[in-house]
Amino acid sequence: MLLATQLERVFIFKEKSEEIRLTDPNPKWNVDAVLNFYTNTYSILTTAKISAPKIKDDTVEYHFESVMGTKG
């Protein structure tokens, strides 16, 4: 009998040129709740969108991508 393994979720965003990896605060929360949780620490996430999940190195990666526009 095969058993399913739940992969760990990892949340990633870029601040300037640095990639910041965030741990899952609660595996029972949906991805929007996790984003909302981290906006208290990283204000840039208040305007972020969530990318589709990607499996990498036995984790499920979600990328928080800033949707702030630039003036030019």
N, C-alpha and C positions, 0 to 999 in steps of 0.2 A: 504494500500500500504506500502510495506517495503522499507525503505531507507538504502542504504549502508553507512557504516561509514568507513572512511579512518583511518586506525590505524597509530599511530605515529611510526616512525622508530627510533631505538636506535642502536648505533654502539659501540661495546665493544671490547677491547683488553686487554691482560695482559702484564704488564710491571713488570718484576721480579715477585713478588708474589701478586701484587696489580692489581685488576680489575678496568679498567678505562672505564667509560661510557661517550660516546660522543653524544651530541645532533645532530639533523639533521640540517645542515647549510642551506639547501634549499630543500624542498620536491620535487621540479621539477627535481633535479639532479638525474642521475642514480647512482648506488652504487659505480661504479668505480670513478666517479667524486668526490664523498664524500671522498673516500679513498685518492685520489690525493690531495684534499683540506687539509686534516689533516696531510699529510706527511710534510707540512711546519712547523708544530708544533711538531710532533712526528716522528723523523727520522727513528725509527725502523719500521715504516709502509711502508717504501720504498720497502721492500722485502716481504710484507704481501700478503696473499691470503684472499679471502672473502668466508666465509662459507655460506651454504644455509640458507635462512631466517627461523626463528622459531618464532611462535606467543607465547608470554608470557605476562600475566598481561595487556592485551589490548594494547600491543605494538608489533611491528615486530622487532626482534633482529637480527642483523647481527654481526658476530664475525670476526674481523680482526686477522688472525693467522700468526705469524711470520714463515717464511720458512727458516730462517737462520740456517745453519747446525752447528754442534758442532764438535770440533776436539777431538779425543780421542785415 
